[in-house]
Amino acid sequence: MYHIIANPVAGQGLSLTKHLPQLVAMFDKYNLEHTHHITQKANHAYELAKQLCQKYQEYQECPRTGIIGIGGDGTIQEIVAGMVDASPTGTKLPLPLGVFPGGSGNDFAMAIEGGKKSLKKKIKKGILVEGFVDRIYKQNLRTVDLITANGEAYLVAGNIGIDARIVHDALKLKAKFGGQAYLVAAYKSIINHKNIPMTLLIDGKTIKKEFTLVAICNNNTYGGGLPIAPSAKYDDGKITLCMVDGMSRLKLGVLFPSLLLKKHVHLKAINFIDCEEVEITIPSETLCLDGNLSPQEGILHFKILPQVLDVFA
């Protein structure tokens, strides 16, 4: 039995009105037994995934079983967090996951589908849905890593600093500015920018300074295709840290265009480190995990969970 978890507000409602009916029809075509669950509130996807993993701890005896998430990275983050919390620490999760791109940010789906251009091409040609279900039918699986932030699992990237503030402000501005909300929020964040004092403990080495942004990455892009950490891989057993030193408002005007062009890797103010664990001590700030926001203060412990999740790919 495949359990489809759909976020009805993802992708301006298309998850429910378009993607779910298409997937249901294709599952029927392939004679794959399925059911679907519509999320009703925040963290409902987490609750559903946790319950399903608890139910299917004996997955080895049920090869035609899995969770299919329809939504953006935020929906998928809730699902993997629930799956991890239902399973013994560090063990491989009992169910595979299918990530169907149905949100405004689909960075992990982009990576699995071969990149942003490849994903757009499949959508344009109308071959995404059948190809997605075909790999489920054929049980094409790839084992990937997850990262936990104080025990909460995520799949793409965590970030602290200006990017998290932009996401926070954009959510408030969406009703007024629609698709332009992120641009307005970015402008507002640059105008009101303040660097954040942080202490990082990485493999026994302490770094203490002000940062504009620290991203703790499992994927090479976030935010809908921004190449924040080009060297990051979701299956290499490593966290890739992207650390942006404290910048002035003027230099921030250079950071964003360089990020779009993947030129930021050459800036002296930006450093990358691969590690398995990192502790970050922060003042009262917003933590963003795959687009999901939470207020945090004190020590944040990030840890890689290598090779724990099978995804259809």
C-alpha positions in Angstrom: 0.0 0.0 0.0 1.4 3.4 -1.0 0.3 6.3 1.2 0.1 9.6 -0.6 0.4 12.7 1.7 -0.8 15.9 -0.1 -0.5 19.4 1.2 -3.7 21.2 -0.1 -2.2 24.7 0.0 1.1 23.8 -1.7 1.7 25.2 -5.2 -1.2 27.6 -4.9 -3.6 24.7 -4.4 -2.4 22.6 -7.4 -1.3 19.7 -5.2 -4.9 18.9 -4.6 -6.6 20.0 -7.8 -4.0 18.8 -10.3 -1.2 16.6 -9.0 -3.1 14.3 -6.7 -5.7 13.3 -9.3 -2.9 12.8 -11.9 -1.0 10.5 -9.5 -4.1 8.6 -8.4 -5.0 7.9 -12.1 -1.4 6.8 -12.8 -1.3 4.5 -9.7 -4.5 2.9 -11.0 -3.0 2.4 -14.4 0.0 0.6 -12.9 -2.3 -1.4 -10.5 -0.5 -0.1 -7.5 -2.6 -0.2 -4.3 -2.8 3.3 -2.7 -4.6 5.6 -0.4 -4.3 9.3 0.2 -4.2 11.7 3.1 -4.9 15.4 2.9 -3.1 17.5 5.5 -5.4 19.7 7.7 -3.0 21.8 9.7 0.7 22.6 10.3 2.7 19.5 11.2 -0.1 17.2 10.1 2.3 15.6 7.5 4.7 14.9 10.4 2.0 13.2 12.4 0.9 11.1 9.4 4.4 10.0 8.4 5.3 9.1 12.0 2.1 7.0 12.4 2.8 5.2 9.1 6.4 4.4 10.0 5.4 3.1 13.3 2.9 0.8 11.6 5.3 -0.4 8.9 8.4 -1.2 11.1 8.4 -4.6 9.4 8.7 -3.1 5.9 10.9 -5.9 4.6 7.8 -8.1 4.5 5.8 -5.4 2.6 7.9 -4.5 -0.5 5.1 -2.6 -2.3 4.8 0.0 0.4 5.9 3.6 0.7 5.1 7.2 1.5 4.6 9.7 -1.4 4.8 13.4 -0.5 3.0 16.0 -2.7 4.2 19.5 -1.8 7.2 21.6 -1.6 10.4 21.2 0.5 8.5 22.3 3.7 6.0 19.5 3.3 8.7 16.9 2.7 10.6 18.2 5.7 7.6 17.5 7.9 7.4 14.0 6.5 11.0 13.0 7.0 11.0 14.5 10.5 8.0 12.2 11.3 9.7 9.2 9.8 12.9 9.7 11.8 11.0 10.3 15.1 9.2 7.0 14.6 12.4 5.0 14.2 15.3 4.0 16.4 18.1 6.6 16.3 20.5 6.2 13.3 18.7 3.2 11.8 17.5 3.0 8.3 13.9 4.2 7.9 11.4 1.4 7.3 9.6 3.0 4.3 10.9 4.5 1.1 9.8 8.0 0.1 8.6 9.5 -3.2 9.1 13.2 -3.5 6.7 14.7 -6.0 7.3 18.5 -6.7 4.1 20.2 -5.8 5.2 23.4 -4.0 6.9 26.7 -4.7 10.3 25.4 -3.6 11.1 21.9 -4.8 14.9 21.7 -4.4 15.2 18.1 -3.5 12.9 17.0 -6.3 15.1 19.1 -8.7 18.2 17.2 -7.5 16.6 13.8 -7.9 15.2 14.7 -11.3 18.6 15.8 -12.6 18.4 19.6 -11.9 16.1 22.5 -12.3 16.2 22.5 -16.1 15.6 18.8 -16.3 12.6 19.0 -14.0 11.0 21.9 -16.0 11.5 20.0 -19.2 9.7 16.9 -17.9 6.8 19.1 -16.6 6.6 20.9 -20.0 6.6 17.6 -21.9 3.9 16.1 -19.6 6.1 13.1 -18.8 6.8 13.8 -15.1 3.9 12.0 -13.5 4.2 8.8 -15.5 8.0 8.7 -15.1 7.6 9.3 -11.3 5.1 6.4 -10.9 7.1 4.1 -13.3 10.2 4.3 -11.0 7.9 3.4 -8.1 6.6 0.5 -10.0 10.1 -0.6 -10.9 11.3 0.0 -7.3 14.1 2.2 -8.5 15.6 3.4 -5.2 18.5 5.6 -4.1 19.7 5.8 -0.5 20.3 9.3 0.8 21.4 11.2 3.9 19.4 13.3 6.3 20.5 16.0 8.7 19.0 16.7 12.2 18.9 20.0 13.9 18.5 19.3 17.7 17.0 16.0 16.6 14.6 17.4 14.0 15.3 15.8 10.6 15.4 17.7 7.3 16.5 16.9 3.7 17.6 20.1 1.9 19.2 22.9 4.1 19.0 24.7 7.4 19.9 28.3 7.5 20.3 31.1 10.1 20.7 34.7 9.1 19.4 36.9 6.3 17.9 34.1 4.3 15.8 32.9 7.2 14.7 36.5 7.8 13.7 36.9 4.2 11.5 33.8 4.4 10.0 35.0 7.6 9.1 38.4 6.1 7.9 37.0 2.8 5.3 34.9 4.5 3.8 38.1 6.0 3.9 39.9 2.6 2.5 37.2 0.4 -1.1 38.4 0.8 -0.2 41.9 -0.4 2.6 41.2 -3.0 1.9 37.6 -4.2 4.8 36.2 -6.2 6.8 39.4 -5.6 6.8 38.9 -1.8 10.3 37.4 -1.7 11.8 40.3 -3.7 10.1 42.8 -1.3 11.3 40.8 1.7 14.9 40.7 0.3 14.9 44.5 -0.1 13.5 44.9 3.4 16.1 42.5 4.9 19.0 44.3 3.2 17.8 47.7 4.5 17.3 46.4 8.0 20.3 44.1 7.9 22.3 43.2 11.1 25.0 40.6 11.3 24.6 37.9 13.9 27.2 36.9 16.5 27.6 33.1 16.4 30.0 30.5 17.8 30.6 27.4 15.7 32.2 24.2 17.0 33.3 22.1 14.1 35.3 18.9 14.6 36.8 20.4 17.8 37.6 23.8 16.2 35.9 26.9 17.5 34.9 29.8 15.2 33.5 32.9 16.9 32.5 35.9 14.8 29.6 37.8 13.3 27.9 36.1 10.3 25.5 37.3 7.7 24.4 33.7 7.0 25.2 30.2 7.9 23.6 27.4 5.8 23.9 23.8 6.9 23.3 21.9 3.7 22.5 18.4 2.6 21.6 19.6 -0.9 23.4 21.9 -3.3 20.5 24.3 -3.8 17.7 25.8 -1.7 15.1 28.5 -2.0 13.8 27.3 -5.4 17.2 26.6 -7.1 19.7 29.0 -5.5 23.1 27.2 -5.7 24.1 28.0 -2.1 26.5 25.0 -1.7 27.5 23.7 -5.2 29.7 20.9 -3.8 27.0 19.5 -1.4 25.7 16.0 -2.1 22.7 14.4 -0.4 24.4 10.9 -0.3 28.1 11.6 0.7 27.7 11.3 4.5 28.7 14.9 5.1 27.2 18.2 6.1 28.3 21.0 3.8 28.5 24.3 5.7 28.3 27.6 3.8 29.5 30.4 6.1 29.0 34.0 5.0 31.1 36.4 7.2 29.4 39.6 8.5 28.8 42.0 5.6 27.7 45.6 5.2 24.5 46.5 3.4 26.5 47.6 0.4 28.3 44.2 0.0 25.0 42.4 0.4 24.1 44.0 -2.9 26.9 42.0 -4.5 26.1 38.8 -2.6 22.7 38.0 -4.1 23.6 38.5 -7.8 26.8 36.5 -7.3 24.8 33.7 -5.7 22.4 33.5 -8.7 25.4 33.2 -11.0 27.2 30.7 -8.7 30.1 33.2 -8.4 29.8 33.5 -4.6 32.1 30.6 -4.2 35.0 32.9 -5.1 34.2 35.6 -2.5 36.7 35.9 0.3 33.8 36.4 2.8 32.4 33.0 2.1 33.8 29.7 3.3 32.8 26.1 2.9 33.5 23.2 5.3 32.4 19.6 5.1 31.8 17.9 8.5 29.6 15.3 10.2 28.5 17.4 13.2 28.5 21.1 14.1 27.2 23.0 17.1 26.1 26.6 16.5 25.4 29.0 19.4 23.1 31.9 18.5 21.2 34.7 20.2 17.5 34.8 19.7 17.0 34.1 15.9 14.9 32.3 13.4 16.0 28.9 12.1 14.7 27.9 8.7 14.6 24.1 7.9 13.6 23.6 4.3 11.4 26.6 4.4 9.8 25.8 7.8 10.5 28.5 10.5 11.0 28.2 14.2 12.4 30.7 16.8 15.7 29.4 18.4 18.2 30.6 21.0 21.3 29.0 22.5 23.0 25.8 21.1 21.8 24.1 17.9 23.3 20.7 17.3 23.4 19.6 13.6 24.3 16.0 12.8 24.4 13.9 9.6 22.4 10.7 9.4 24.1 8.9 6.6 22.3 6.5 4.3 19.1 6.3 6.3 16.4 7.0 3.7 15.5 5.3 0.5 13.9 7.6 -2.1 12.4 6.6 -5.5 14.8 8.0 -8.1 
